[in-house]
């Protein structure tokens, strides 16, 4: 079924509501998924979940990008781009840090070494990782 068979008032309402929610990607996802949902026989709940899932994924991606930009990194670096041949001794320690356990434990990370050894690259590479932060349990 073509998207043109959806009443234009309904499309206008979706545009308005998405703008009111400050979720503009809902409009695109709703339009794109509507035909697929009809053809596949999705329930209303399945359709709504798929539209909202795309909005949340897009927000998470753009939010991560904004935080990376706000951090003021000198350049975008990843752990995959690091020259492990130049610093093979740190592979195991950085692998442990890449798990993100230091975040859930509320621990700090300090990288020490002479200039040119890759400290900034490693620090920057650890930051954009998609960690799920869970604060440590409170005592008492």
Helices and strands as residue ranges (DSSP letters): G 3-5, H 8-20, H 25-40, H 44-71, G 79-81, G 88-90, H 91-98, H 101-104, H 119-127
